[in-house]
Amino acid sequence: MTVTVEQADQEFLDAACLALRAPREGGDPLDALGWWDLLGELADRDARMAALALFRAQGRELATSAALGALMAQPFLAATGHAPGSLVAAINHRSRRRGERLIVIGDVAGRSLLVDRPGQGAGVVDADRVGLRPLEVAGRLALHEVELDPSAWAPTVAESHASPARARGQFLGRLALAWEILGAAEGALALAVAHAATREQFGKPIGTFQAVRHLLAWAKTDCVALESVAVTAARLDEATPPRHDEVVKALAGRNGRRACERALQVLGAIGFTAEHSHHHFHSRVLALDALLGTSAELTHALGGWVRQTRADLAVDAAALLASPQ
Amino acid sequence: MSHLTGSGRRDVLRDDLSAYAASFEAWLASRPAELVAAARPLPVYAERVAVTSELMRALFDEGWARYGWPEQVGGLGGGILHRAAMWEALARHGVAAMALFEHLEILAPTLVAMGDAGFVAGTLPRFLRGEERWSQGFSEPEAGSDLASLRTRAVAADGGYLITGRKIWTSWARYATWCLVLARTGPPESRHRGLTAFAVDLRSPGVEVRAIEQANGTDELAEVTFDEVAVGPERIVGELGGGWGVAMHILAHERGTFAWFRHNFLYRQLLETVETGTPAADRLLGDALLDLAAVRASSHLGLHAHASGAALGPKAAFVKLLLGASEQSVNDWALASDPDLAVGPPDDEAAARRQDYLFSRIVTVYGGSQQMQLDTIAKQILRLP
């Protein structure tokens, strides 16, 4: 629920949730939604809002797809010559135990992988010619670690071209992750609200107790704050100030985790069982927070950067006060 | 109105928000003396009132503060987005706070929408020009969050009303000419149905204003007593018995759109003092930036809702909660960065920042406590049992 809901955006979100929940036999729900076609139209506001709404739906429905990698690869297509959707970016991830790793999300069979190495440029490898080792990650996320023979990679996009494409891809990727965190947090909250209305203690539903009501109201407030920021960033896109993707992603991780924690507190012990669905949403938020910069890292870095540079991070008032259409 | 060479120019500034913003920006860049005076840290509240009133006079005389208000009350047309642009620019150019002109954004929209046309046309221009100020008489010693239990009563007499009762926590009453008083015109048990809003001249016989010295060192709050204060029927705002609707209209602004105005000054406070930060407080600074981003995004959506004639309704509670959280996180960072706020020398800047810090601890109380906002969300949005 937005502070102000736009009808078209809401309709697409509902359609995406439905398509992900009940995909037609053997069909790709993203195909059914026409989502892949949106990738070529991200400069259009409505297409961009719809493209990102898919991620919110994925969070709510605990669905997984190759959409994030495809979105992050989009800025590279002019250089690689791929058709939208046929190239999927692998995500660089530093593991404390295992060093630099490459991760892909969703089913990438038959697509090409973009392997981007900051400082060296980006190269394309065939997804069918690398090892894909499934990662045991909670949250119903299909994650694979890419096993790539070092000799199989060579830069085909020079660093001078890769650098701006990388920045744009990270911007889109962080926004998409924020929208998916929002959806997953909303999913966790919905379970907790339903539980509070039916679970009885002391002879009445626990949702009648103010302590419980306030936990849920805070969780909702965290979701609405994230939604306002995510929607505004998606609308304004490149009119946002520098590092705004980091602001959005940092807020998403912080608020998403907080909302899940409050939801769990309301659910009580049942929410901590494998049988209950809460942990899928909660774990998905944790997993997505870990990609493209955690909330903790980004928040600290933004603070340090503003302290040292006095950079103005506020979204331009003129852009905000102009008609949201 | 030096910049207004004719009505054609006025029409452009009224109809084109970006033209208005650009022209205003140019005026601010000339650093008018009233702007410079309002940008200095002033720990004495009466001095803040004086410089801010002077700034309002200049803004009105130059025309800027008249956009966003209808012509019949001294305005030049346009809407809330003009006012949003003006105050954002003032904050960015260093004005320290709206101070008591916060009530322009909280009370004046309701006066325009619901007040007696003749009365409002006669008084509001003086408010816009900073010559007269308004206060809001809602809370009473026995009626805080439970506003509908208020006891101040208005009794019909000689074609008008006599108001008797006691209001408290009345911000800026001692600097104000007018007070919008919520009083009971129905029987004592009528709760919210028996209330009426009156515009009361605080210079009237029977009014006594007593300042309340606050824990942060300023004294802009007051207790106001009314002893058979006579008001004419044209002083009713809204309908007789319609006071609750008037109060809700005001609170819709105080909670839904006001955050846009106030958060710009919090952001300015943060940016102007950012060099006092320490690496150890970077995480708190980052959190404050995130909280301000949330207020900015949610409150601009609230502004557009109002500009299109809608209101946020219970969703305004979110914006109110986010504003309070951001004011506290900005000041959490300020205190962590600069322990002088607790133990430092009393120079003007440290004193003003200390006042701001302490005030930030009470922002979750005024205008509807944090707990009341959470109750609203639980009941009206989450629909909990």
Interface residues (C-beta under 8 A of the other chain):
Chain A: M1 T2 V3 T4 V193 A196 A197 K204 P205 G207 T208 Q210 R213 H214 L216 A217 W218 K220 T221 V224 A225 L226 S228 V229 V231 T232 A233 V247 V248 A250 L251 R254 A296 L298 T299 H300 A301 L302 G303 G304 V306 R307 R310 D312 L313 A314 V315 A317 A318 L320 L321 A322 S323 P324
Chain B: L17 S18 A21 L81 A84 A85 E88 A89 R92 N264 Y267 L271 V274 E275 G277 P279 A281 D282 R283 L284 L285 G286 D287 L289 L290 L292 A293 A294 R296 A297 S298 H300 L301 G302 L303 H304 A305 A310 L312 K315 F318 V319 L321 L322 Q371 Q373 L374 D375 I377 A378 K379 I381 L382 L384 P385
